[in-house]
Amino acid sequence: MTEDQVGRILSVHLPGVEGLCAGCRWWWARLSPYPCYQAEWAARWHARSATRRFLDGLR
Ligand SMILES: [Zn+2]
């Protein structure tokens, strides 16, 4: 997974109507409550890579 792909996931999986994920509904016609699995995963990935960059900067 590249940062670009993760950014795309984050930009699609957004809160939609009635607390559902707009991206899941649009892409897969799936009704997932937001944050859905993809949004959570992408957010975690982002946090991890930011931490990694931070730690690399300290060395
Ligand atoms: Zn989603």
N, CA, C, O and the ligand as a Tripos MOL2 file, in Angstrom:
@<TRIPOS>MOLECULE
protein
  237   235    60     0     0
PROTEIN
NO_CHARGES

@<TRIPOS>ATOM
      1 N           0.8370   -1.2090    0.0000 N.3       1 MET1
      2 CA          0.0000    0.0000    0.0000 C.3       1 MET1
      3 C           0.8740    1.2620    0.0000 C.2       1 MET1
      4 O           1.7840    1.4040    0.8170 O.2       1 MET1
      5 N           0.5850    2.1410   -0.9020 N.am      2 THR2
      6 CA          1.3300    3.3950   -0.9200 C.3       2 THR2
      7 C           0.4970    4.4850   -0.2660 C.2       2 THR2
      8 O          -0.7100    4.3460   -0.0710 O.2       2 THR2
      9 N           1.1740    5.5650    0.0650 N.am      3 GLU3
     10 CA          0.4840    6.6810    0.7120 C.3       3 GLU3
     11 C          -0.6170    7.2290   -0.1970 C.2       3 GLU3
     12 O          -1.6570    7.7000    0.2620 O.2       3 GLU3
     13 N          -0.3490    7.1510   -1.5010 N.am      4 ASP4
     14 CA         -1.3090    7.6300   -2.4950 C.3       4 ASP4
     15 C          -2.6050    6.8230   -2.4290 C.2       4 ASP4
     16 O          -3.7000    7.3850   -2.4210 O.2       4 ASP4
     17 N          -2.4640    5.5060   -2.3810 N.am      5 GLN5
     18 CA         -3.6370    4.6290   -2.3340 C.3       5 GLN5
     19 C          -4.4210    4.8270   -1.0410 C.2       5 GLN5
     20 O          -5.6510    4.8600   -1.0410 O.2       5 GLN5
     21 N          -3.6830    4.9570    0.0580 N.am      6 VAL6
     22 CA         -4.3350    5.1600    1.3510 C.3       6 VAL6
     23 C          -5.0850    6.4910    1.3660 C.2       6 VAL6
     24 O          -6.1890    6.5900    1.9020 O.2       6 VAL6
     25 N          -4.4640    7.5150    0.7660 N.am      7 GLY7
     26 CA         -5.1150    8.8180    0.6830 C.3       7 GLY7
     27 C          -6.4020    8.7470   -0.1190 C.2       7 GLY7
     28 O          -7.3790    9.4300    0.1910 O.2       7 GLY7
     29 N          -6.3970    7.9060   -1.1620 N.am      8 ARG8
     30 CA         -7.5920    7.7580   -1.9890 C.3       8 ARG8
     31 C          -8.7070    7.0830   -1.1830 C.2       8 ARG8
     32 O          -9.8730    7.4660   -1.2850 O.2       8 ARG8
     33 N          -8.3460    6.0970   -0.3990 N.am      9 ILE9
     34 CA         -9.3470    5.4320    0.4490 C.3       9 ILE9
     35 C          -9.9480    6.4370    1.4240 C.2       9 ILE9
     36 O         -11.1620    6.4840    1.6200 O.2       9 ILE9
     37 N          -9.0770    7.2390    2.0300 N.am     10 LEU10
     38 CA         -9.5600    8.2230    3.0010 C.3      10 LEU10
     39 C         -10.4660    9.2590    2.3490 C.2      10 LEU10
     40 O         -11.4100    9.7430    2.9740 O.2      10 LEU10
     41 N         -10.1830    9.6000    1.1000 N.am     11 SER11
     42 CA        -10.9670   10.6420    0.4430 C.3      11 SER11
     43 C         -12.3090   10.1140   -0.0370 C.2      11 SER11
     44 O         -13.2200   10.9000   -0.2970 O.2      11 SER11
     45 N         -12.4510    8.7930   -0.1610 N.am     12 VAL12
     46 CA        -13.7150    8.2110   -0.6310 C.3      12 VAL12
     47 C         -14.5990    7.8070    0.5490 C.2      12 VAL12
     48 O         -15.8070    8.0450    0.5350 O.2      12 VAL12
     49 N         -13.9920    7.1950    1.5720 N.am     13 HIS13
     50 CA        -14.7720    6.7310    2.7130 C.3      13 HIS13
     51 C         -14.9940    7.8660    3.6900 C.2      13 HIS13
     52 O         -14.2120    8.0910    4.6130 O.2      13 HIS13
     53 N         -16.0830    8.5700    3.4550 N.am     14 LEU14
     54 CA        -16.4200    9.7400    4.2620 C.3      14 LEU14
     55 C         -17.7810    9.5190    4.9080 C.2      14 LEU14
     56 O         -18.5820    8.7060    4.4450 O.2      14 LEU14
     57 N         -18.0260   10.2630    5.9930 N.am     15 PRO15
     58 CA        -19.3450   10.1170    6.6150 C.3      15 PRO15
     59 C         -20.4560   10.5270    5.6640 C.2      15 PRO15
     60 O         -20.4120   11.6160    5.0920 O.2      15 PRO15
     61 N         -21.4460    9.6720    5.4910 N.am     16 GLY16
     62 CA        -22.5740    9.9790    4.6080 C.3      16 GLY16
     63 C         -23.8370   10.1980    5.4140 C.2      16 GLY16
     64 O         -23.7870   10.5590    6.5900 O.2      16 GLY16
     65 N         -24.9710    9.9750    4.7660 N.am     17 VAL17
     66 CA        -26.2450   10.1910    5.4460 C.3      17 VAL17
     67 C         -26.4870    9.1350    6.5210 C.2      17 VAL17
     68 O         -26.0780    7.9840    6.3770 O.2      17 VAL17
     69 N         -27.1410    9.5300    7.5730 N.am     18 GLU18
     70 CA        -27.5480    8.6290    8.6570 C.3      18 GLU18
     71 C         -26.3760    7.8900    9.2900 C.2      18 GLU18
     72 O         -26.5250    6.7600    9.7570 O.2      18 GLU18
     73 N         -25.1930    8.5410    9.3040 N.am     19 GLY19
     74 CA        -24.0390    7.9340    9.9620 C.3      19 GLY19
     75 C         -23.4430    6.7670    9.2090 C.2      19 GLY19
     76 O         -22.6550    6.0030    9.7660 O.2      19 GLY19
     77 N         -23.8120    6.6200    7.9400 N.am     20 LEU20
     78 CA        -23.2580    5.5290    7.1460 C.3      20 LEU20
     79 C         -22.0900    6.0340    6.3130 C.2      20 LEU20
     80 O         -21.9630    7.2290    6.0440 O.2      20 LEU20
     81 N         -21.2360    5.0900    5.9100 N.am     21 CYS21
     82 CA        -20.0920    5.4770    5.0900 C.3      21 CYS21
     83 C         -20.5330    5.6900    3.6450 C.2      21 CYS21
     84 O         -21.1200    4.8030    3.0250 O.2      21 CYS21
     85 N         -20.2410    6.8790    3.1180 N.am     22 ALA22
     86 CA        -20.6460    7.2070    1.7450 C.3      22 ALA22
     87 C         -19.8650    6.3710    0.7400 C.2      22 ALA22
     88 O         -20.4180    5.9590   -0.2800 O.2      22 ALA22
     89 N         -18.5850    6.1140    1.0120 N.am     23 GLY23
     90 CA        -17.7400    5.3630    0.0880 C.3      23 GLY23
     91 C         -18.1820    3.9220   -0.0680 C.2      23 GLY23
     92 O         -18.2490    3.4090   -1.1850 O.2      23 GLY23
     93 N         -18.4860    3.2630    1.0460 N.am     24 CYS24
     94 CA        -18.9190    1.8610    0.9850 C.3      24 CYS24
     95 C         -20.2320    1.7520    0.2280 C.2      24 CYS24
     96 O         -20.4510    0.8110   -0.5350 O.2      24 CYS24
     97 N         -21.0940    2.7200    0.4520 N.am     25 ARG25
     98 CA        -22.3980    2.6920   -0.1970 C.3      25 ARG25
     99 C         -22.2470    2.8930   -1.7010 C.2      25 ARG25
    100 O         -22.8950    2.2240   -2.5060 O.2      25 ARG25
    101 N         -21.3770    3.8310   -2.0540 N.am     26 TRP26
    102 CA        -21.1620    4.1790   -3.4550 C.3      26 TRP26
    103 C         -20.4400    3.0690   -4.2030 C.2      26 TRP26
    104 O         -20.8240    2.7210   -5.3190 O.2      26 TRP26
    105 N         -19.4040    2.5160   -3.6010 N.am     27 TRP27
    106 CA        -18.5730    1.5200   -4.2820 C.3      27 TRP27
    107 C         -19.1900    0.1400   -4.2850 C.2      27 TRP27
    108 O         -19.1960   -0.5400   -5.3110 O.2      27 TRP27
    109 N         -19.7070   -0.2770   -3.1490 N.am     28 TRP28
    110 CA        -20.1410   -1.6680   -3.0290 C.3      28 TRP28
    111 C         -21.6070   -1.8100   -2.6410 C.2      28 TRP28
    112 O         -22.0790   -2.9140   -2.3690 O.2      28 TRP28
    113 N         -22.3340   -0.6790   -2.6140 N.am     29 ALA29
    114 CA        -23.7390   -0.7080   -2.1860 C.3      29 ALA29
    115 C         -23.8530   -1.4070   -0.8320 C.2      29 ALA29
    116 O         -24.7850   -2.1660   -0.5690 O.2      29 ALA29
    117 N         -22.8610   -1.1160    0.0130 N.am     30 ARG30
    118 CA        -22.8200   -1.7520    1.3230 C.3      30 ARG30
    119 C         -23.1300   -0.6920    2.3850 C.2      30 ARG30
    120 O         -22.5870    0.4120    2.3470 O.2      30 ARG30
    121 N         -23.9870   -1.0320    3.3080 N.am     31 LEU31
    122 CA        -24.3450   -0.0620    4.3440 C.3      31 LEU31
    123 C         -23.4960   -0.3130    5.5950 C.2      31 LEU31
    124 O         -23.8440   -1.1230    6.4550 O.2      31 LEU31
    125 N         -22.3660    0.4130    5.6660 N.am     32 SER32
    126 CA        -21.5080    0.2820    6.8440 C.3      32 SER32
    127 C         -21.5750    1.5580    7.6490 C.2      32 SER32
    128 O         -21.5450    2.6480    7.0780 O.2      32 SER32
    129 N         -21.6640    1.4470    8.9600 N.am     33 PRO33
    130 CA        -21.6180    2.6500    9.7880 C.3      33 PRO33
    131 C         -20.2570    3.3030    9.6780 C.2      33 PRO33
    132 O         -19.2360    2.6200    9.6010 O.2      33 PRO33
    133 N         -20.2430    4.6390    9.6700 N.am     34 TYR34
    134 CA        -18.9710    5.3530    9.5920 C.3      34 TYR34
    135 C         -18.4290    5.5930   10.9910 C.2      34 TYR34
    136 O         -19.2250    5.9170   11.8730 O.2      34 TYR34
    137 N         -17.1200    5.4580   11.2650 N.am     35 PRO35
    138 CA        -16.0900    5.0330   10.3110 C.3      35 PRO35
    139 C         -16.1480    3.5450   10.0350 C.2      35 PRO35
    140 O         -16.2320    2.7210   10.9450 O.2      35 PRO35
    141 N         -16.1000    3.2230    8.7450 N.am     36 CYS36
    142 CA        -16.1350    1.8220    8.3470 C.3      36 CYS36
    143 C         -14.7500    1.2160    8.5140 C.2      36 CYS36
    144 O         -13.7970    1.8990    8.8890 O.2      36 CYS36
    145 N         -14.6570   -0.0680    8.2300 N.am     37 TYR37
    146 CA        -13.3820   -0.7700    8.3790 C.3      37 TYR37
    147 C         -12.2810   -0.1100    7.5440 C.2      37 TYR37
    148 O         -11.1620    0.0720    8.0230 O.2      37 TYR37
    149 N         -12.6000    0.2500    6.2920 N.am     38 GLN38
    150 CA        -11.5900    0.8370    5.3970 C.3      38 GLN38
    151 C         -11.0870    2.1770    5.9200 C.2      38 GLN38
    152 O          -9.8870    2.4500    5.9080 O.2      38 GLN38
    153 N         -12.0360    3.0220    6.3860 N.am     39 ALA39
    154 CA        -11.6560    4.3380    6.8840 C.3      39 ALA39
    155 C         -10.7830    4.2060    8.1270 C.2      39 ALA39
    156 O          -9.7960    4.9240    8.2850 O.2      39 ALA39
    157 N         -11.1540    3.2860    8.9980 N.am     40 GLU40
    158 CA        -10.3680    3.0840   10.2220 C.3      40 GLU40
    159 C          -8.9850    2.5670    9.8940 C.2      40 GLU40
    160 O          -7.9840    2.9970   10.4690 O.2      40 GLU40
    161 N          -8.9500    1.6300    8.9560 N.am     41 TRP41
    162 CA         -7.6700    1.0440    8.5650 C.3      41 TRP41
    163 C          -6.7550    2.1180    7.9690 C.2      41 TRP41
    164 O          -5.5780    2.2030    8.3180 O.2      41 TRP41
    165 N          -7.3090    2.9360    7.0640 N.am     42 ALA42
    166 CA         -6.5160    3.9650    6.3960 C.3      42 ALA42
    167 C          -6.0390    5.0120    7.3960 C.2      42 ALA42
    168 O          -4.9120    5.4980    7.3020 O.2      42 ALA42
    169 N          -6.8960    5.3570    8.3510 N.am     43 ALA43
    170 CA         -6.5100    6.3320    9.3680 C.3      43 ALA43
    171 C          -5.3710    5.7770   10.2260 C.2      43 ALA43
    172 O          -4.4320    6.4900   10.5820 O.2      43 ALA43
    173 N          -5.4830    4.4760   10.5510 N.am     44 ARG44
    174 CA         -4.4250    3.8390   11.3430 C.3      44 ARG44
    175 C          -3.1200    3.8060   10.5690 C.2      44 ARG44
    176 O          -2.0500    4.0690   11.1170 O.2      44 ARG44
    177 N          -3.2220    3.4790    9.2910 N.am     45 TRP45
    178 CA         -2.0270    3.4230    8.4390 C.3      45 TRP45
    179 C          -1.3400    4.7810    8.4290 C.2      45 TRP45
    180 O          -0.1170    4.8740    8.5380 O.2      45 TRP45
    181 N          -2.1390    5.8240    8.2980 N.am     46 HIS46
    182 CA         -1.6250    7.1850    8.2490 C.3      46 HIS46
    183 C          -0.9060    7.5370    9.5470 C.2      46 HIS46
    184 O           0.1860    8.1050    9.5360 O.2      46 HIS46
    185 N          -1.5390    7.1910   10.6610 N.am     47 ALA47
    186 CA         -0.9430    7.4790   11.9700 C.3      47 ALA47
    187 C           0.3840    6.7420   12.1080 C.2      47 ALA47
    188 O           1.3640    7.2810   12.6220 O.2      47 ALA47
    189 N           0.3920    5.4800   11.6320 N.am     48 ARG48
    190 CA          1.6160    4.6770   11.7240 C.3      48 ARG48
    191 C           2.7330    5.2650   10.8890 C.2      48 ARG48
    192 O           3.8720    5.3510   11.3480 O.2      48 ARG48
    193 N           2.4200    5.6700    9.6680 N.am     49 SER49
    194 CA          3.4780    6.1810    8.8010 C.3      49 SER49
    195 C           3.9560    7.5420    9.2910 C.2      49 SER49
    196 O           5.1310    7.8730    9.1280 O.2      49 SER49
    197 N           3.0720    8.3370    9.8880 N.am     50 ALA50
    198 CA          3.4870    9.6260   10.4480 C.3      50 ALA50
    199 C           4.4320    9.3950   11.6210 C.2      50 ALA50
    200 O           5.4290   10.1010   11.7730 O.2      50 ALA50
    201 N           4.1080    8.3950   12.4540 N.am     51 THR51
    202 CA          4.9620    8.0720   13.5990 C.3      51 THR51
    203 C           6.3250    7.5980   13.1170 C.2      51 THR51
    204 O           7.3650    7.9630   13.6640 O.2      51 THR51
    205 N           6.2850    6.7630   12.0610 N.am     52 ARG52
    206 CA          7.5350    6.2300   11.5350 C.3      52 ARG52
    207 C           8.4230    7.3550   11.0060 C.2      52 ARG52
    208 O           9.6310    7.3800   11.2440 O.2      52 ARG52
    209 N           7.7880    8.2940   10.2760 N.am     53 ARG53
    210 CA          8.5490    9.4220    9.7480 C.3      53 ARG53
    211 C           9.1340   10.2530   10.8840 C.2      53 ARG53
    212 O          10.2720   10.7180   10.8120 O.2      53 ARG53
    213 N           8.3390   10.4300   11.9270 N.am     54 PHE54
    214 CA          8.7800   11.2090   13.0800 C.3      54 PHE54
    215 C           9.9900   10.5520   13.7340 C.2      54 PHE54
    216 O          10.9780   11.2150   14.0500 O.2      54 PHE54
    217 N           9.8970    9.2430   13.9320 N.am     55 LEU55
    218 CA         10.9930    8.5200   14.5750 C.3      55 LEU55
    219 C          12.2360    8.5130   13.6910 C.2      55 LEU55
    220 O          13.3520    8.6230   14.1980 O.2      55 LEU55
    221 N          12.0590    8.3850   12.3830 N.am     56 ASP56
    222 CA         13.1960    8.4280   11.4680 C.3      56 ASP56
    223 C          13.8820    9.7830   11.5380 C.2      56 ASP56
    224 O          15.1050    9.8780   11.4390 O.2      56 ASP56
    225 N          13.0880   10.8240   11.7080 N.am     57 GLY57
    226 CA         13.6380   12.1710   11.7900 C.3      57 GLY57
    227 C          14.4790   12.3790   13.0320 C.2      57 GLY57
    228 O          15.3850   13.2120   13.0470 O.2      57 GLY57
    229 N          14.1790   11.6220   14.0730 N.am     58 LEU58
    230 CA         14.9210   11.7690   15.3280 C.3      58 LEU58
    231 C          16.2960   11.1280   15.2600 C.2      58 LEU58
    232 O          17.2220   11.5220   15.9700 O.2      58 LEU58
    233 N          16.4130   10.1100   14.3730 N.am     59 ARG59
    234 CA         17.6860    9.3940   14.3330 C.3      59 ARG59
    235 C          18.7860   10.1760   13.6480 C.2      59 ARG59
    236 O          19.9130    9.6920   13.5430 O.2      59 ARG59
    237 ZN        -16.3570    2.9150    3.8130 Zn       60 ZN60
@<TRIPOS>BOND
     1     1     2 1
     2     2     3 1
     3     3     4 2
     4     3     5 am
     5     5     6 1
     6     6     7 1
     7     7     8 2
     8     7     9 am
     9     9    10 1
    10    10    11 1
    11    11    12 2
    12    11    13 am
    13    13    14 1
    14    14    15 1
    15    15    16 2
    16    15    17 am
    17    17    18 1
    18    18    19 1
    19    19    20 2
    20    19    21 am
    21    21    22 1
    22    22    23 1
    23    23    24 2
    24    23    25 am
    25    25    26 1
    26    26    27 1
    27    27    28 2
    28    27    29 am
    29    29    30 1
    30    30    31 1
    31    31    32 2
    32    31    33 am
    33    33    34 1
    34    34    35 1
    35    35    36 2
    36    35    37 am
    37    37    38 1
    38    38    39 1
    39    39    40 2
    40    39    41 am
    41    41    42 1
    42    42    43 1
    43    43    44 2
    44    43    45 am
    45    45    46 1
    46    46    47 1
    47    47    48 2
    48    47    49 am
    49    49    50 1
    50    50    51 1
    51    51    52 2
    52    51    53 am
    53    53    54 1
    54    54    55 1
    55    55    56 2
    56    55    57 am
    57    57    58 1
    58    58    59 1
    59    59    60 2
    60    59    61 am
    61    61    62 1
    62    62    63 1
    63    63    64 2
    64    63    65 am
    65    65    66 1
    66    66    67 1
    67    67    68 2
    68    67    69 am
    69    69    70 1
    70    70    71 1
    71    71    72 2
    72    71    73 am
    73    73    74 1
    74    74    75 1
    75    75    76 2
    76    75    77 am
    77    77    78 1
    78    78    79 1
    79    79    80 2
    80    79    81 am
    81    81    82 1
    82    82    83 1
    83    83    84 2
    84    83    85 am
    85    85    86 1
    86    86    87 1
    87    87    88 2
    88    87    89 am
    89    89    90 1
    90    90    91 1
    91    91    92 2
    92    91    93 am
    93    93    94 1
    94    94    95 1
    95    95    96 2
    96    95    97 am
    97    97    98 1
    98    98    99 1
    99    99   100 2
   100    99   101 am
   101   101   102 1
   102   102   103 1
   103   103   104 2
   104   103   105 am
   105   105   106 1
   106   106   107 1
   107   107   108 2
   108   107   109 am
   109   109   110 1
   110   110   111 1
   111   111   112 2
   112   111   113 am
   113   113   114 1
   114   114   115 1
   115   115   116 2
   116   115   117 am
   117   117   118 1
   118   118   119 1
   119   119   120 2
   120   119   121 am
   121   121   122 1
   122   122   123 1
   123   123   124 2
   124   123   125 am
   125   125   126 1
   126   126   127 1
   127   127   128 2
   128   127   129 am
   129   129   130 1
   130   130   131 1
   131   131   132 2
   132   131   133 am
   133   133   134 1
   134   134   135 1
   135   135   136 2
   136   135   137 am
   137   137   138 1
   138   138   139 1
   139   139   140 2
   140   139   141 am
   141   141   142 1
   142   142   143 1
   143   143   144 2
   144   143   145 am
   145   145   146 1
   146   146   147 1
   147   147   148 2
   148   147   149 am
   149   149   150 1
   150   150   151 1
   151   151   152 2
   152   151   153 am
   153   153   154 1
   154   154   155 1
   155   155   156 2
   156   155   157 am
   157   157   158 1
   158   158   159 1
   159   159   160 2
   160   159   161 am
   161   161   162 1
   162   162   163 1
   163   163   164 2
   164   163   165 am
   165   165   166 1
   166   166   167 1
   167   167   168 2
   168   167   169 am
   169   169   170 1
   170   170   171 1
   171   171   172 2
   172   171   173 am
   173   173   174 1
   174   174   175 1
   175   175   176 2
   176   175   177 am
   177   177   178 1
   178   178   179 1
   179   179   180 2
   180   179   181 am
   181   181   182 1
   182   182   183 1
   183   183   184 2
   184   183   185 am
   185   185   186 1
   186   186   187 1
   187   187   188 2
   188   187   189 am
   189   189   190 1
   190   190   191 1
   191   191   192 2
   192   191   193 am
   193   193   194 1
   194   194   195 1
   195   195   196 2
   196   195   197 am
   197   197   198 1
   198   198   199 1
   199   199   200 2
   200   199   201 am
   201   201   202 1
   202   202   203 1
   203   203   204 2
   204   203   205 am
   205   205   206 1
   206   206   207 1
   207   207   208 2
   208   207   209 am
   209   209   210 1
   210   210   211 1
   211   211   212 2
   212   211   213 am
   213   213   214 1
   214   214   215 1
   215   215   216 2
   216   215   217 am
   217   217   218 1
   218   218   219 1
   219   219   220 2
   220   219   221 am
   221   221   222 1
   222   222   223 1
   223   223   224 2
   224   223   225 am
   225   225   226 1
   226   226   227 1
   227   227   228 2
   228   227   229 am
   229   229   230 1
   230   230   231 1
   231   231   232 2
   232   231   233 am
   233   233   234 1
   234   234   235 1
   235   235   236 2
@<TRIPOS>SUBSTRUCTURE
     1 MET1         2 RESIDUE 1 A MET
     2 THR2         6 RESIDUE 1 A THR
     3 GLU3        10 RESIDUE 1 A GLU
     4 ASP4        14 RESIDUE 1 A ASP
     5 GLN5        18 RESIDUE 1 A GLN
     6 VAL6        22 RESIDUE 1 A VAL
     7 GLY7        26 RESIDUE 1 A GLY
     8 ARG8        30 RESIDUE 1 A ARG
     9 ILE9        34 RESIDUE 1 A ILE
    10 LEU10       38 RESIDUE 1 A LEU
    11 SER11       42 RESIDUE 1 A SER
    12 VAL12       46 RESIDUE 1 A VAL
    13 HIS13       50 RESIDUE 1 A HIS
    14 LEU14       54 RESIDUE 1 A LEU
    15 PRO15       58 RESIDUE 1 A PRO
    16 GLY16       62 RESIDUE 1 A GLY
    17 VAL17       66 RESIDUE 1 A VAL
    18 GLU18       70 RESIDUE 1 A GLU
    19 GLY19       74 RESIDUE 1 A GLY
    20 LEU20       78 RESIDUE 1 A LEU
    21 CYS21       82 RESIDUE 1 A CYS
    22 ALA22       86 RESIDUE 1 A ALA
    23 GLY23       90 RESIDUE 1 A GLY
    24 CYS24       94 RESIDUE 1 A CYS
    25 ARG25       98 RESIDUE 1 A ARG
    26 TRP26      102 RESIDUE 1 A TRP
    27 TRP27      106 RESIDUE 1 A TRP
    28 TRP28      110 RESIDUE 1 A TRP
    29 ALA29      114 RESIDUE 1 A ALA
    30 ARG30      118 RESIDUE 1 A ARG
    31 LEU31      122 RESIDUE 1 A LEU
    32 SER32      126 RESIDUE 1 A SER
    33 PRO33      130 RESIDUE 1 A PRO
    34 TYR34      134 RESIDUE 1 A TYR
    35 PRO35      138 RESIDUE 1 A PRO
    36 CYS36      142 RESIDUE 1 A CYS
    37 TYR37      146 RESIDUE 1 A TYR
    38 GLN38      150 RESIDUE 1 A GLN
    39 ALA39      154 RESIDUE 1 A ALA
    40 GLU40      158 RESIDUE 1 A GLU
    41 TRP41      162 RESIDUE 1 A TRP
    42 ALA42      166 RESIDUE 1 A ALA
    43 ALA43      170 RESIDUE 1 A ALA
    44 ARG44      174 RESIDUE 1 A ARG
    45 TRP45      178 RESIDUE 1 A TRP
    46 HIS46      182 RESIDUE 1 A HIS
    47 ALA47      186 RESIDUE 1 A ALA
    48 ARG48      190 RESIDUE 1 A ARG
    49 SER49      194 RESIDUE 1 A SER
    50 ALA50      198 RESIDUE 1 A ALA
    51 THR51      202 RESIDUE 1 A THR
    52 ARG52      206 RESIDUE 1 A ARG
    53 ARG53      210 RESIDUE 1 A ARG
    54 PHE54      214 RESIDUE 1 A PHE
    55 LEU55      218 RESIDUE 1 A LEU
    56 ASP56      222 RESIDUE 1 A ASP
    57 GLY57      226 RESIDUE 1 A GLY
    58 LEU58      230 RESIDUE 1 A LEU
    59 ARG59      234 RESIDUE 1 A ARG
    60 ZN60       237 GROUP 0 **** ****
